[in-house]
Amino acid sequence: MRRITLLLFQLFLALFAGYAVLYDVPNEYLLVPLLCLVCMFFLAKHPDSYPTEKRNKLVLDA
């Protein structure tokens, strides 16, 4: 998956989480926004979400 695709999907999840909080999508105990935020966290940890220059710098620093 390309980096821009991951970033756009994270943006979609953030917007959907905000919409779910504001307009009270039928969710018990705000489960939908919580799941969106957890998915955003795991997408940020995906190896393709880093720029290649930063990834190379991280390898050199180790």
N, C-alpha and C positions, 0 to 999 in steps of 0.2 A: 504494500500500500504506500502511496506517495505521502510525503509530509503534509502537503496542502490538503489532501483528503482527510487526514487525521485531524488537522486543525479545524476544518470546516465541520466535521462531525462533532468535535468538542463544542464548537459554537452552537450547533443545533441542539445538543444536549443541554447547554446552559440556557438557551432561550426556552426550551421546553420545560425545564425545571422552574424557571421564573414564571412561565405561564401557568404551570400547575399550582404554584403557590398563590398567585394572584387571583386566578379564576376558579379555584377549588375544583379541579378535575376530580372525579370520584376516587379519592385515595384515602385509605385509612391511615391515620398517623403520619401523613406526609411521606409515604413510602416511595412514590414515584420520583419526587425530587431527590430523595436520598439515593436511590438507585442511579439516577442520572449523574449525581456528583461522584459516586463511587466509580462509575464507568469512565468519567472524565479523568479521574485519578489514574486508573489503569491504562488509559490511552496515553497519558502523559509519560508513563513509564515504558511505553513501547519503544524499541530501539530505533525505529524509523522516524520517530517524532523529533529527534535531535538533528540539527544541521550537520552535514558531514564534517565541516571544519571543527565544530565543537566536539564531535565524536573523536576525531583524530587527536585533538588536544587532550581529551580525557585519557586516551590511551598513552600518550607521551608522558603525562604527569604521573602515571602509576608506576 
